[in-house]
């Protein structure tokens, strides 16, 4: 429940983690998953976009976890939007 009480935005968390030299994509996946776990779906989606903005591709399992939460919370338009981003990102990685 710490995420609910600290009023920290995904951007602020991202900036804080980026100052740690050992920060890896797994850390950001954990943050995104934690937001989903505590039903902060909008923040989880925002974390997805912040990661993508900084060139960090969330893991497929984190993306699926987020997509499932979006569908369950009836945010299907956002789920389709993120799904499209995930597929496009994966395609771009494959053609490199």
Secondary structure, DSSP 8 states (H G I E B T S, - for coil): -HHHHH---HHHHHHHHHTSTT--HHHHHHHHHHHHHTT-HHHHHHHHHHHHHTT----HHHHHHHHHHHHHTT-HHHHHHHHHHHHHHHHHHHH-
